[in-house]
Amino acid sequence: MSDAGEGLVDAEARLQEQLDAREHEKRRRGLAAGVDPEKLRARESLRLAKSELTRQLTPATHPIRRTQLEAALAELDRRMAAI
């Protein structure tokens, strides 16, 4: 008889292999396309920050807070353009 834990270990190993294969494929496609992974990561980080600031700007009513958020958004746009 087989141990139930063996099936779980096998499933985890297969899952890890699939995740590794996907990660390898992402890297290969990025490098083949000439995309710098660090620039891609930085751009995604800036995009997420911009999304969060835009979300905060919508309900903001205080003029100073709105000015701060708008300045931060302008800075993010400047950084995104530089990448």
N, C-alpha and C positions, 0 to 999 in steps of 0.2 A: 504494500500500500504506500501511496505517496503522502507526504506530509502536506497539510494545507498551507503551511508557511512557504513551502517551495514554490507554489503557484504564485503567491504574492511577490516573492523575490523575483521570479521570472517576469511578472507583469511590470514591476518597477524597473527592471533592467531594460525591457523593451521600450518602456516609456522614455527612459533616459536616452536610449539610442535614438529614438525619434526626435527628441528635443535637440540632441547634439547634431543630428543630420539637418534639421531645420536651421539651426544657428549657422552651421557651416555653409549651407546654401545661401543664406542671407549675406554672409560675408563675401562669398564668391561672387554673387551678383553685384554687390556694392563695389568690389574691387574691379570687376570686369567692366563696369560702367564708368570707372574712373572717379567714383565718389569717395571722398575721404570720410571714414566712419566718425571721426571726431567732429567734423563739420556738420555731419548729419545729426549727431547727438546734440550738438550745440543749437542747431536750428530748431530741432524738436523741443528742446528745453525752453527756448525763447518763445516758441509758438504756444506752449502750454502756459507760460507766464503771462503772455498777452491775453490769452483766453481768460485767465483768472482775474487780471486787472480789469478787463472789459466787463466781466460779471460784477465786480465790485463797483464799477463806475455807474452802472445802470441805476441802482437804488440810492446812490450817494446824493445828498441834498446840500450838505455844507459846502460853500464855495471854495474854501481852502482845500478841503479834501478832494474835491473834483479837480482842482488845479494840480494837486499832487499826482493824482491818478493819470491825468492827461499828460503831464510831464513824463511820468514813468512809461506810458504807452509810446510817446514820441521817442524816448530813449531806446525802447525795445525795437521800434521800427528802424532806428538808425543802426542798431547792432545787427539786425536781420539783413539789412541792405549791405552791410560790410562783409557778411559771410559769403 
